[in-house]
Amino acid sequence: MGSQSEALKVLIAPFDSNSDDIGEIEDLFIDAVRLAVKVGDKKTAQKITTQAVQIAEGSEIPSRQANALYCQGMVDQDAFVLLSAAQRFTDSGKKLPQAKAYEAAAQCLVEAGEMGKAKQALERAMEIYEFLDAEADINRLHAEFRQYGIRRGSHRQHRRAVSGWESLTEAELKVVALVQEGLSNPEIASRLFTSKRTVGTHVSHVLKKLRLTTRTDIARESAKRSIATADGAGEEVSVGVG
């Protein structure tokens, strides 16, 4: 608990700096209020929430509205408000905060005994973490599924393979499809609402798993695979007709 309290002090330091740069603290709201609630520092949690609400007032920016909703939902432990925050993060294109909002909502729903709704929220969080290849978050959420006695079907069977097409994650397959379309990394990042660095990482992983050298190789092999899949489907149909 002591280390978490120290971490909280570091996180909230910019909130007390009287800085006029809102962007300096906007990305800290989620983690700061979550940690404040976790260590039981209600005063700090409420202070952070008040600032988030003030910034969101009169703003049409979805991420600011989402931050305010998330903070308020955490302070009040209100699953409905947290789910609303997740939706606003969806509108803003910020996937990681969206997943965290779904996860927090699930925890509130578990406390309320709404296990069915909790599972749905946890599933949504997991889908996003898997899309982002956020391994630490995926592992933590798997532990939470078990802790809550919630069983989840296998959605990641492809991870049993370490190479080849079967080893590619959903996120990597989406990047492959866009590489095949001829999009650059910045264009793919914009399309998927993620960073250029993340896209570059996905491309590197794909090259390694498929034992390829260049993006052109990825596009060529993806096109071949698409054609082979289409031909296979056509053969199945012709056999059925005959």
Number of C-alpha atoms within 10 A of each C-alpha: 8 8 8 13 16 10 14 20 14 12 18 21 11 15 19 7 8 8 11 8 9 11 9 11 18 16 14 16 23 21 16 24 27 19 19 25 20 15 14 12 14 14 12 18 24 19 14 24 25 15 17 24 18 14 16 19 11 9 11 9 12 19 24 24 23 31 30 27 27 36 31 23 23 26 19 14 19 19 27 14 21 30 23 20 30 32 17 23 26 19 15 17 17 17 21 19 24 29 24 25 33 28 27 26 30 29 23 21 21 17 14 12 11 13 17 12 15 26 22 14 24 25 20 19 28 24 16 21 23 18 17 21 17 13 11 10 19 18 12 11 18 16 12 16 16 11 9 15 11 14 10 12 6 7 10 11 10 16 12 9 12 13 16 14 16 15 19 21 21 16 17 22 19 16 23 24 17 18 22 18 12 14 15 14 19 15 15 23 18 14 12 16 14 17 14 16 12 14 23 16 13 22 21 16 16 25 17 14 17 18 13 14 12 12 18 13 16 21 18 14 16 18 16 12 13 13 12 12 12 11 12 12 11 12 12 10 11 10 8 8 7 5
